[in-house]
Amino acid sequence: MTLLIHFLAAAVGTVAFALIFDVPPRFYPLCAVIGGLGFFLVELLMRLGLSQTEATFLATMVVTLSSRVSAVWRKCPVTVFLIAGIIPLVPGAGVYWTAYYLIMNNTSEALTRGFTAVRVAVAIVLGIVLMLEIPNRVFAGRKKAK
């Protein structure tokens, strides 16, 4: 039940960011599904024993792949779905807690939280880059013969 609530919260948050990024309203449902799916996967994979970094990397690959497929299907740029869909995976809480522990002069905890946030951010970048390296022709399908 908690995974469903997290999925819905991430989906709503994704639509909120899609609104901020001026995504056309007709794309909100797909953005919501992609963002919710990414966060759902992170939670599920972490419950299955993967680290936050590993789970985020795999979820980022799924979000990027879903964004590319959706972009071809809806005939729009991949960034329409990718930027809004990746937001739930960004380690904002990790950065917050890093700053908090630095202010509280708890250096060891700040370093631990900060290093985890950096690892997650790198995992997001690598997941996006890896999936964007797949040639466009894989997603375009067959061209109609004239």
CORMOFEN-V939432 format. One record per helix or strand of 3 or more residues. SS is the DSSP state (H for helix, E for strand). FROM is the first residue (numbers start at 0). LEN is the number of residues. Records with the same first field share a line. If there is no record, write none. Layout:
SS: FROM-LEN, FROM-LEN
//
This chain:
H: 1-19, 24-23, 51-23, 78-11, 91-12, 106-26, 136-4
//
